[in-house]
Amino acid sequence: MRSRRAEAVPEGFRAFVVRTFGDEGRGWLERLPAVLAELSERWQLELGPELPGGLLACVRAATMADGTSAVLKIARSPSTTDEIAGLRAWGGRGAPELYAADESLSALLLERIEPGTHPESASADAVAELLRTLRAVPPAGLPPLAENVRQRVEDAVRDGRASEQKGLWAIETISRLEEEAPTPALVHGDFDERNFLRCARRGLAAIDPIPCSGDPAYDAGTWVHGNRRPGRRARLDAIVAATGLPRERVRDWAAVVAVHG
């Protein structure tokens, strides 16, 4: 029987993966120690502890051969193509710098954001500045936002997290927003305060993107809804004032995010 010290991930993470993904999740967990060992040798990393946060990836603190602090992220998803493309496009502007990647292993070696704490509540002005930085980069080669969000809505209905009625409304709203869409920008895709870190260099940095090409009002709408605190109308008014984005589009995207969760 494998000892707890040999576990590549905490027990709670292991339980979530097995409960959610069944045999596929068990297989991924079984392969994980070998993947960590391979990448540690190839990229000359000294691995540190598991970092808190996500449930869909193994995230470990790491130190590179030159002493640079880094983060090794191994996603459970079979493909990290879009995340890698988005991070390379941003090049450390508004998001962690990507030091290395292995798409076949769904592995990313990332800059460690310092101090890396989550803001209790980011101001609309700080969020707007981060949005402007992220959307200033061309979204070449990334999938359309509307396609991504439709899939998330359909998944929410299938999983019972949203009713069919709400799902139909969200799909219709996405189609309407798509018809009237502005010039596409590089969208973070999961612009929630849980994915914001305080950064000594940037003020705020956004991690764990689901990059796509589309309407930046979606990211603003995600922030309005994202942390599920009361006072969303005030947050809507504040982010619209700080960004100049159309109020109706931010409001409608926030409502769609409320459906897919």
C-alpha positions in Angstrom: 0.0 0.0 0.0 1.4 3.4 -1.0 2.2 5.6 2.0 0.7 9.0 2.3 4.2 10.6 2.1 4.5 9.3 -1.5 1.2 10.9 -2.6 1.7 13.4 -5.4 -1.5 15.3 -4.4 -3.4 15.9 -1.2 -6.1 13.3 -0.2 -8.9 15.8 -0.7 -7.8 16.5 -4.3 -7.5 12.8 -4.9 -11.0 12.2 -3.6 -12.4 14.9 -5.8 -10.8 13.6 -8.9 -11.9 10.0 -8.3 -15.5 11.1 -7.4 -15.8 13.4 -10.4 -13.9 11.5 -13.1 -14.1 7.9 -12.0 -11.7 5.4 -13.7 -10.3 8.2 -15.9 -9.4 10.2 -12.8 -7.8 7.2 -11.1 -5.7 6.5 -14.1 -4.5 10.2 -14.2 -3.6 10.1 -10.5 -1.7 6.8 -11.0 0.4 8.4 -13.8 1.0 11.6 -12.0 4.1 10.7 -9.9 5.9 9.5 -13.0 5.0 12.7 -14.9 6.3 14.8 -12.0 9.5 12.9 -11.9 10.0 13.2 -15.7 9.4 16.9 -15.7 11.5 17.5 -12.6 14.5 15.9 -14.4 13.9 17.4 -17.8 13.3 21.0 -16.5 15.8 20.7 -13.6 13.3 21.5 -10.9 13.3 21.0 -7.2 9.6 20.5 -6.3 8.0 22.1 -3.3 4.6 21.6 -1.7 1.2 21.4 -3.4 -0.2 24.9 -3.8 -3.8 25.5 -2.8 -6.6 26.5 -5.2 -7.7 24.5 -8.1 -9.3 21.1 -8.3 -8.7 20.3 -11.9 -4.9 20.3 -11.9 -1.9 19.3 -9.8 -0.1 22.5 -8.9 3.3 22.4 -7.2 5.7 25.0 -6.0 9.1 24.6 -7.8 12.6 26.0 -7.9 14.4 26.2 -11.2 18.2 25.4 -11.5 19.1 29.1 -11.4 17.1 29.6 -8.2 14.0 31.2 -9.8 10.7 30.4 -8.0 8.2 28.8 -10.3 4.9 26.9 -10.4 4.5 23.5 -12.1 0.9 22.9 -13.2 -0.2 19.6 -14.6 -3.8 19.7 -15.8 -6.2 16.8 -15.8 -7.6 18.1 -19.1 -6.1 16.2 -22.1 -5.3 19.4 -23.8 -3.8 22.7 -22.6 -3.4 24.1 -26.2 -5.5 27.2 -25.6 -4.0 28.0 -22.2 -0.5 27.7 -23.6 -1.4 29.9 -26.6 -3.0 32.5 -24.4 -0.1 32.7 -21.9 2.4 33.0 -24.8 0.4 35.8 -26.3 0.2 37.7 -23.1 3.9 37.2 -22.5 3.7 38.0 -18.8 1.5 41.0 -19.3 -1.4 40.7 -16.9 -0.8 36.9 -16.4 2.1 34.7 -15.3 5.0 34.3 -17.7 5.1 30.8 -19.3 8.7 29.4 -18.9 8.1 26.0 -20.5 5.3 23.7 -21.6 4.7 20.2 -22.7 1.3 19.9 -24.3 1.4 16.1 -24.5 1.6 16.0 -20.7 -0.7 18.9 -20.2 2.1 20.5 -18.2 3.1 24.2 -17.8 6.0 25.7 -15.9 4.9 29.2 -14.8 6.3 32.3 -13.1 5.4 32.3 -9.4 3.4 35.4 -8.7 4.7 37.2 -5.6 3.4 37.8 -3.0 0.6 35.7 -4.7 -2.2 36.3 -2.2 -5.8 36.6 -3.2 -7.3 40.2 -2.9 -10.2 40.3 -0.5 -12.0 42.5 -2.9 -10.4 44.0 -5.9 -11.5 47.5 -6.9 -13.2 48.1 -10.1 -10.4 50.4 -11.2 -7.8 47.7 -10.6 -9.9 45.1 -12.4 -10.4 47.5 -15.3 -6.7 48.0 -15.7 -6.1 44.3 -15.7 -8.8 43.8 -18.3 -7.3 46.5 -20.6 -3.9 44.7 -20.3 -5.3 41.3 -21.2 -7.5 42.4 -24.1 -4.8 44.5 -25.7 -3.3 41.3 -27.2 -4.6 39.9 -30.6 -6.6 36.7 -30.1 -5.2 34.9 -33.2 -5.8 31.1 -33.3 -8.0 30.8 -30.3 -11.5 29.4 -30.3 -14.6 31.6 -30.3 -15.9 32.7 -27.0 -19.5 32.0 -27.9 -18.7 28.4 -28.7 -16.9 27.9 -25.4 -19.8 29.5 -23.4 -22.5 27.5 -25.2 -20.6 24.3 -24.2 -20.4 25.4 -20.6 -24.2 26.1 -20.5 -25.0 22.8 -22.1 -22.7 21.0 -19.5 -24.5 22.9 -16.7 -27.9 21.7 -17.9 -26.8 18.2 -18.4 -25.2 18.0 -15.0 -28.3 19.4 -13.3 -26.7 22.7 -12.3 -29.1 24.7 -14.4 -32.6 24.1 -15.6 -33.5 23.5 -19.2 -35.4 26.8 -19.3 -32.5 28.8 -18.0 -30.2 26.9 -20.4 -32.4 27.8 -23.4 -32.5 31.4 -22.3 -28.7 31.5 -22.0 -28.2 30.0 -25.5 -30.6 32.5 -27.0 -28.8 35.3 -25.2 -25.4 34.1 -26.4 -26.7 34.0 -30.0 -28.0 37.6 -29.7 -24.8 38.9 -28.2 -22.8 37.1 -30.9 -24.8 38.8 -33.6 -24.0 42.2 -32.2 -20.4 41.4 -31.1 -17.6 44.0 -31.2 -14.2 43.3 -32.7 -12.9 40.1 -30.9 -10.3 40.5 -28.2 -8.2 37.9 -26.3 -10.6 37.0 -23.4 -9.4 35.4 -20.2 -12.5 33.2 -20.0 -12.6 32.7 -16.2 -12.2 36.2 -14.9 -13.2 35.5 -11.4 -11.6 37.0 -8.2 -10.6 33.5 -7.2 -8.3 33.7 -10.2 -6.7 37.0 -9.2 -3.4 37.2 -7.3 -1.7 40.3 -5.9 1.5 40.9 -7.8 4.4 43.1 -6.8 5.1 43.9 -10.5 1.6 44.2 -11.9 -0.7 45.1 -9.1 -3.1 42.3 -10.1 -2.4 39.2 -12.2 -4.9 36.7 -13.6 -4.2 33.0 -13.4 -5.9 29.8 -14.7 -7.3 31.3 -18.0 -9.6 29.6 -20.4 -8.4 31.8 -23.3 -10.7 32.4 -26.3 -11.5 35.1 -28.9 -14.5 37.3 -28.3 -16.2 40.0 -26.4 -14.2 41.5 -23.4 -17.6 42.3 -21.8 -17.7 38.6 -20.9 -14.8 38.9 -18.6 -16.3 42.0 -17.0 -19.6 40.1 -16.6 -17.8 37.2 -15.0 -16.3 39.6 -12.5 -19.7 41.1 -11.7 -21.2 37.7 -11.0 -18.1 35.7 -10.2 -17.6 35.8 -6.4 -21.3 35.6 -5.7 -21.3 38.4 -3.2 -24.3 40.7 -2.8 -24.3 44.1 -4.5 -23.9 43.0 -8.1 -25.7 46.0 -9.4 -23.1 48.3 -7.8 -20.3 46.1 -9.2 -21.9 46.3 -12.6 -22.1 50.1 -12.5 -18.5 50.4 -11.2 -16.9 48.2 -13.8 -18.9 49.8 -16.7 -17.7 53.3 -15.4 -14.1 52.1 -15.1 -13.9 50.3 -18.5 -16.4 52.1 -20.7 -17.8 48.7 -21.8 -21.5 48.7 -22.8 -23.6 48.2 -19.7 -26.2 46.0 -21.4 -23.6 43.6 -22.7 -21.8 43.3 -19.4 -25.2 42.8 -17.6 -26.3 40.1 -20.1 -23.0 38.2 -19.9 -23.1 38.3 -16.1 -26.6 36.6 -16.4 -25.2 34.0 -18.7 -22.3 33.3 -16.3 -24.9 32.8 -13.5 -26.4 30.0 -15.6 -23.3 28.0 -16.4 -21.6 28.8 -13.0 
